Amino acid sequence: MYKPPYKITSKMINLISKITEEMTKIEIEEANIITPKLRKISRIKTLAGTLEIEGNFLGEEKITAILEGKKVLGTLQEITEAEGAIKAYKEFENYDYKNLQDLLKAHKILMKGILKTAGNFRTVNVGVGGKSGVTHVAPPSDRVPMLMSELFEWLKNTDEHPLVTSSVFHYEFEFIHPFSDGNGRIGRLWQSVILYSWKKAFVAIPTESIIRDYQEKYYEVLELSGNVGESTPFVEFMLEVILKSIESSVKSSVKSSVNTEDKIMELIKQNPKITIAKIAEALSISTRAVEKQLAKLKDENKLQRIGSARKGAWRVIDAR
């Protein structure tokens, strides 16, 4: 069976340890952190990030408007690319990362209206450009089906850590360059799909937007890995990006959690008999998230329940 060339380094091991630690923090507070609002914000950042890497600068505001069914100013190409990305990521949680047909389906959705061969491997030979001209000549088109089959066979059978697997796949996919366009977007999408299969919280971690922030380095390590004949430099880079993405999400979520606590207290002050369902509706979060916040406030002696759950009321405890 084909095995992509790479080495496990001390740097990778340290990064995997840090990422796992941060993911554990998220899992402990998942109901508070992974809210519908955060999912939406993350998805918009992801879409804007992955499109901007490819030269589409519609940005978060216009992508939000498109998601809401509003008309925006932009070229037909920009709008079509954004709509394709929105639809491709809408299926995010339904893709089977080990299924090549699902990847072809994702490409077809992503590139519909842009590429006549959407969902099909390229039938022409291509070179990938960089600052100094063509930096990578992709394998001949007649080898693409076999190379992709071998890559997915490895994906199905490898026992490597998903953090490494997803990064190795991302590099190998870009090396093969199986489509005539859309390879970068699909490669980034599929790495996120693999990560989601490991930890569901990755649905709300916009790794693509962090890649956008380090776009020059992203292309540099792709080129470097090609020069050394293995994906090790790219894997190390991607693990750093994933860690930055998680840390950014945790920080914003903790801040959001504090703001949510204040808002819950304010709602209760206005209406001591307010229900959990009404609080959840007012703040656009899940009832489970509200229940966890209320339990935390009670444990911290900031809130007290007077009477039954059905007919009682809340009392805010003055800490002074």
C-alpha positions, 0 to 999 in steps of 0.5 A: 500500500502507498504511504506518503513520505513524511517524518514525525518530528519532536515539533509535531509531537509537541504541537499535537499535545498542545492542540489536544489540550486546547480541544479538551478545554473546548469539549469541557465547555462545549455547550457554552462555546459551540453556540449556533452564533459561533458556528455561523461566525466561524463558517463566515470566517472560513468562507471568506478566508478560503476564497480570499486565498484564491483572490476573491475579496468579497469579504465577511460582510458580503458573504454574510449578506449572500447567506441571508439572501441579499444582493451584493455588489461583485463580479459574476465570478466572485458571486458564483465562487462565493455561492459555490463555497457556501453550498459546499460547506453547507454539506460539511457535516455530511461528507465521509472523509474516506470516500473519494466520491464525496470529495468529487461531489464537494468539488462539483458543488464548489465549482458549479457554474465556474468549471465545466468539468466540475466534479471530474479529474483534470484531463490536461497536464498542469504546472503550479505557479509561484513567485519565480514562475512554475514551482511545481509540475503536477503529475500527468493527468493520466496518472491522477485517478490512480494517485487519488485512489492510492491516497484514499486507500492510505486515508482509509487504512492509516493509524496515524493521528488525525492531526497528522493524517489531515495535514499529510492528505492536504499536502499530497492532494495539492501535489497531485493537483487532481482538478483543473481548478479549485484544488486549494479550496478543496484541499483546505475543506477536506483537511477540515472534514478530516479534523471534524471526524476527529473532534466535532468542535472543529465545525466552529474552528475557522482554520482556513481564515488563519491560513489566509493570515499566513498565506505567503508562508502557506505557499512557501512550505508547500514549495519547500515540501516539494523540494525536499520530497516529503510533507514534513515542513507542511505538516509542521506548519499546518499544526501551528495553524490549527493551534492558532485557530483553536486558541483564537476560537477559545479566547473569543468563546471565553469572552463570549461566555462572559458576555452571555453570563452578564446578559443572562443576569440582566434578563433575570433582573428584568424578569425573575420568572423568565424561562430557560427557553425564553433566555435561550431564544433571546440570546440565540443560544441552546437551552443546554448552554443556558442551563450550564450558565445558570448552574455556574451562576448558582455555584458561584452564589450569584443566583438563587432559585426560589420555589419550583422549577415550574412556578418559581423565580430567580433571585439575583444575589447582591455580592456587596 
